[in-house]
Amino acid sequence: MEMNSQLTDSIILLRPPQISDIPAIHRAVRASMAELHPWMDWATDVYTEAATQSWFDHVQLAWGHFTSFQFSIIECASGDVIGGCTVDGIDKQKTCCNIGYWVCTNRTGCGFGSRSIRLAAKFAFQTIGLARAEIVIAAKNTASQRTAQKAGAHYQGRLPKPIFVRMDEYDAVLYSLNPADIELTA
């Protein structure tokens, strides 16, 4: 799959990360550490630009092997990198995947997260040919749950303790989308 996939709704653009995004992604993560740290293993006090570079190298390999598709979230009006979105956990037999997302703290509450979920789901359905996108969220992460709900994802239920972040264990909730939930026209 080509790493030139771009998805937009004219408010945000999802595109594979570029090497020039590394400093902006690092700054966005550092500026959002208080909100990301409880829910993301990689969001630690020692998160460095070198860690962002290592992540970028991994993204390149994952795209090349069709195992994970990570996107930078770009605000169209400013051109700023404001977060990240991922389509991963792809199960071709069950035709489903997982969608993950984060938005820089200074851009939360603007609908960028829910827009990125919808665009990522459209990519999963149209480009990869999947029939279901799942979002697994720590039950205590109410902000992320609101984002999934705003995207139109359907609550599927509570899962017993499937999320581990460092040494913490969390119950989770499951949301899902299917092609009927997303406008799939070009």
Secondary structure, DSSP 4 states (H G I P E B T S, - for coil): --TT--EE-SSEEEE---GGGHHHHHHHHHHTHHHHTTT-TT--TT--HHHHHHHHHHHHHHHHHTS-EEEEEEETTT--EEEEEEEEEEETTTTEEEEEEEE-GGGTTSSHHHHHHHHHHHHIIIII--SEEEEEEETT-HHHHHHHHHTTPEEEEEEEEEEEETTEEEEEEEEEE-GGGS----
